[in-house]
Amino acid sequence: MRETTGATGEGTRAVRAGLPEPVKNEPTLPGPVFAAHFHLPGDVEGPYTYGRDENPTWTLLERAVGELEAPGQDDVQTLVFASGMAAISSVLFSQLRAGDTVVMPDDGYQALPLVHEQLRAYGIQVRTAPTGGDAQRAVLEGARLLWIETPSNPGLDVCDIRRLVEAAHARGALVAVDNTLATPLGQRPLELGADFSVASGTKQLTGHGDVLLGYVCGRDAQAMTAVRRWRKLVGAIPGPMEAWLAHRSIATLQLRVERQSANALAVAEALRDWPEEFAVRYPGLPADPSYKIASQQMRRFGCVVSFTLPTRARAEHFLDALRLVDDATSFGGVRSTAERRGRWGGDAVPDGFVRFSAGAEDTEDLVADVRRALRESAD
C-alpha cells in the first residue's frame, strides 16, 4: 500500500490517496472487484471471504478517505456505506441503547426528524438544540452521544467543535460530527477531538452527482467494531462500481473544493451587495455570524450559500431564470444547483429560502448568471 503522509499538501494527498503499490502492467487504480464470494478453501482466514463483509475496492476507498480525514493517524478506521443516511444510522443505532439519551441539532439535515422518531420508538431519549451559539452544550447532562452538524444544512450555522467535544467528554458522552458540508479538506473533526467523523459521499466528496455513498471515520476500535457489525447486520454496503467511482473522483477533490469555495464566496458577495436584503448566509463572509468560529476550525468554507428571497413566487422565478444552475436537490456537484428548500416541507425555513450549491463554472459566468436572474425575477 502506497501511503501519503500528513507532510504532503492536500492536493497531493487527494491525488494519491488510497493507491496501492504500483505493479508492472497493472492500472494505477485497480478496477472495481465484483464478487459476492471469494475462493476460500480450508479454514476461514484472510481479508476477503464474503461480499457483504469486505471488498478490495472498498478497502482502497476506505484508506483514501482515512488519509484525508486523519492524515498520518494510523489508529483511525474508516468504513464506507451505501449512502450518507446509512452511515449516520450506523453510528446512532450501533452506539445507543434503550434508556440512553442523544443530543442532536434541531436545525440539521432534513431526514433527522425521521431518525428522531425511530430513536424514540426504540426507547432512546432525544434532546435537540440549535447549532448556533453552541446551544447543544446546555442539554448534554446524562447524554450518551452528542451529534453535531457543522455547518448546519441548510441554515449554515456553525458551532465550536472543540468546545462541545470537551463538554461532552467531560460528561462521558461520545461525539459524532456530520462533516458533509465541510468535507475533509474544509475541516477535520477527529483532529478537533470528535470520536466520529461522518459524511455523505454523495455530495462534494464525489462531486459529480452520480454516486450514492457514505462513510464513518473513528479512532475508538471498540466503537468502530460496533459500527462495522451494524453494517454487516443491515447490509448497508456500497456497490463496487460506486466505490470505485468515488475513489476515482477523490483525485480531483482539492481542485473542485478550491474552485467551488471561491465560487460560493463570489456568489455570496454578489447577493450581499445587491440593493435588496436577502439574509445571505455563508461562513466565509467576514460579516456572517458564523465567521469567527468557522475561521478557527475550517480551512475552507464549502460550496453552499443560503439566502431568502421575499416570496415563494420570487424564489421560483429566480430559479427558473438561471441558465447555468440546475434546479435540483443535493449539493456539492461540479455543476451548480439551487432549490427552494420549502418545497420539501421538512425544513423550518421561509417560503423564499434558497439553498445554492456553487459548482466549478467560471466564477464570472456564474456570478453574472445569478445577477441576471435576480434582475429578471424582480420584474
N, C-alpha and C positions, 0 to 999 in steps of 0.2 A: 504494500500500500504506500503510495507516494503522498506524504503529508505536507501541508502548508503549515506555517507557524505564525504565532502572533506577531513576529517581527516583520512579516511581509505586509505590503499595502493591501487595502481591501479589494482593489481591482484584481491584483494578483491572486489573492485567496479565492475570489469568486471564479476566476477563470480555471483554476487548478483544483478547486475543492472536490474532494472525494475521488479523484482519479486514481486508478490502480497503477502499480509499477508498469512501465512500458514493456511490451513483449513484441519481439520482431514479427512483423507481418500481421499484427493484430491492431484493431482500431484503438484510438486513444481512449474513447469512452465506449466500452463494450455495449452491444445492442441489448435490448430487453430479453430477459430469460422467461419464457412462457412454460411454466411447469406446475402441474398440480401435485406431482410426486417426483421423487428423485431416486435413482438407483441406490438401494440400501441393503446389500447382503449382510448377513450376520447380525452382530449386535448393533443397537441403535446408537450411533455416535457421529460426530461431525456437525457442521453448522446447518446443513440443508437436508431436511427429511420429508417435510410436507409443506405444500404451498400456502397453507393458511398461517403457518408459523414464521417462516423465513423465506427470503428470496434474494438471490445475489444482486438483482437490480435495486431492491430496497436498500441493501447493505451499503452500496456505493452512495445512494442518495442520502441515507442517514448520516454517513460520515461527512458528506458535503455540508449538510445543514448544521451539523455539530461544529464543524470548523468555522462557520460563520457566526453562530450564536455564542460559541465559547472557544475562541481560538487559543490553542496552546493548553487547554484544560482537558487532560486525558480522563478525568473522572466523570465527565458528563456523558450521559447516554441520550440517544435520540431515537424516537420511534415515529414512523410515518403511518398515516391513516388515509382512509378513503375520502375524507372531507375535513374541513375545519370543525364542523359540528361533531364529527366522530372523535376528533382529538379533544375537544372541550369535554364531551361526555365521558371520555375515558378517564380524565383526571377527576372530575366531580364524582362519578359513580364508583371509581375504584378506591377513593380515599375516604368517602363519607359513609356512615352507617346510621341506622335509625337511632334517634336521640342526639345526633350531632347537630351542630349549628354551623352554617356557612354564611359569610358576609359577601354580598355581591353588589355591583353597581345598579342603580335604578335607571340609568341613562345609557346602558350599553347596547350591544347588538340586539337586533330585533327579535331573534329567536330565544333570548334568555328568559323572557317571561314564561315560555313553554317549559323551559328547563326548571324554573322555579316550581311550577305546578307538579312536575314529575318528582322533584326532590321532596316536596311536601307530602305527596302521595306515599313516599317511602318512609315517612316519619322523620324527615330531616327538617329542622327549623331554618328558614331562610330570612335573613335580615338584609335590607337594602338601604343604600345611601348614595347620594350623588358622587360622581368622580371628583368634581372641582372642590377645592378647599380641603382636600384630604378628609372629607366628611366621613368616610368609612372607618376612620380611626376611632370615632366616638362610639361605635357599636361593636367593637371587637371582643369585649369581655365574654369568655366562655366559648369562643368560636374554635372550631377545628380547622377551618380553612378560610382564607381570605382570597377572593377572586377580584383581580384588578384588570381594568381595561383602559389603557392609556396610550395615545389619545383615545377618547371615547368615540364610538361610532353611533350616530352621525354628528354629535354636537361638538366634537373636538376639544373637550375639556381634558386637562392633564393633571395628574396627581404626582406627588413626590414618592416615587417607588421606594427609595431607600428609607425614608421616614416611616412609611407604612409597614415596610418589612420589619424594621426594628421594633415597632409597636406590636406587630403580630407575633413575632418570635418571642418577645418578652412575655406574651400570654400563652405560649405554647402552640400557636397556630401556624400551619403551613401557608405559603403564599404562592399563588399562580398568577402570572401576568399574560394577558392576551396581547401579543406583540404584533398582531396582523397589520395594523395601520403603520406602525413604525418600521417594520422589517428589521432583521438583524444588522443591517447597515445603518439604521436610524437609532436604535438603542439595543442594549444587551441586558435584559433583566437579570440574568444569572450573575453578572458582574455587580449588579446593584443589590444582590442578596436574596433574590427570589429563589424559591425551590423549584418552580417550573416556569418555563417559557413556552407558551402555546400559541399556535398561529394557524390561520387558514392559508395554505399554499396556493389556493385558488386565485388569490389576489396578486399582489405585486411580486411575490417571490417567483412565480412562474411567468406572469406578466403578459400572457397572450390570450387570455380569456377562453382557453380551450382545455383546461385541466381542472378537475376537482381533486383537492389534496389537502391534508392537514398534517401537523406534526406536534410532538411534545418533546422538549428537551428538559432533562432533570439531572441533578447531581446525586440525590439520595438513592442508593442502589435498591433499598427495600421498597421505597415508594415507586420507583420505576418498574420493579418486578410486578407490582400490583397493576400498573398501567398496562404492561405487556400482557398480563394474564387477562385483563379486560378485553384487550384487542383480540386475543385468541378466542375468548368465550363468545363475543358478539360477531366476530368475523369482519370487523370494520377495516379491512385491508385494502390498500390501493392495488389497482391492476399494474402489471409490469410495464405496460406501454405508458400509462400515466406517470409512473415513477421515472421512467427513462426520459420522457418529455420534460419533466420537472428538472431533472439533473442537467439536461442539455440547456435549459433556459437559464439556470443559475449562472452560467458563464457570462451572461450579459447583464447580470443584476446590477452591478455597480454603475455601468453605463446608463442603464434605464433609470435607476434611482436618482442619479445626478441630474439628468435631463428633466425627469418628471417633477422632482423637487423644485428645480429652477422654474419650470412652467407653472407649478402651483403657486409659487410666491408671486410670479408676474401677474397671474390671474387675480390673486388676492389683492394685490396693489391696485390693479385696474378697477376692481369692484369698490375698494375702499375710497379711491379718488373720484368715483362717479358722483355727480351732483346729488343723487338721491342716497338716502341712508339704507343700507342693506344688511346691517348687523353681521358683517363679514367675520368669520372665524377661520384662522389659520395659525397654528402655533409658531410659525416662523415670522409672523408680523410682530415687530417690536411693540406695537400698541395692543397686541392681543392679551387678554387676561392670563393666558397660559404661558406666555413667552418666557417669563423669568424662570419658572421651573423647567420648562421644556429645554431651554438653552443650557441648563445644568446637567441634564441626563440624556439628551438626544444629540446625535451628531448630524442628523438630517431630519427635516420636519414632515416628510411624507408628501404624498401626491394629492391629498384630498383637501378641498376647500368647501366650507359650507356658508350659505348666505340665505337671506329671506327676502323674497320679492313681495310687494304689497298684497297681492291677492293670488288665489289659485289660478285664475284666468291669465294673469300676467306671467306667472311661472310657466304655464303650459304654452303660452305664446312664445316666450323666450326660448324654451326647449325646441319648439317647432322651427324657430328661426335659425338655430345653429346649423352650420353646414359641415364643420369639422368634428362635431361632437355627437356621438350616438346617444339616443335616449334609451338607456339600458341600466339595469341594476348591477350590483357588484362594483368593484373599483380596482385600480392598480394595473390596468392594461396599457399597452403601448398606444392604443387608440383612445383618445379622450372619451369619457362617458359622463352623463349627468342625468339626474332624475329628480322628480318631485317626490320626496320621501313620503309625504302624506298619503299617497295613493295606496300604500300597503296597509295603512291603518294601525300599524303596530308601534310607531314611534311617536312620542309626545312632542310633536313639532307643529309649527303653524302650517296652514294650507299652502303658503307660498315658499316653504322651506325647500331649498335645492342643495343636494349633495353633488359636488362636481369633482370628478377624478381627472386630473391632468395627465395626458399621455405624453408621447415623445415627439409630437409635431414640432415644427419650428416655432419658437416662442412668439415671434412677431405675428405669425399667421394665426396662432391660437388666440392671442390677446385681441387681435383685430376682429376675429370671428365673434368673440364674446361681446365686444363693444358694439358691433353692428347689430347683434341680436338684442342687446339692451335697448338700442335706439328703436328698432323695429317693434319690439314688444311694448314700448311706451306709447306708440301711436294709437 
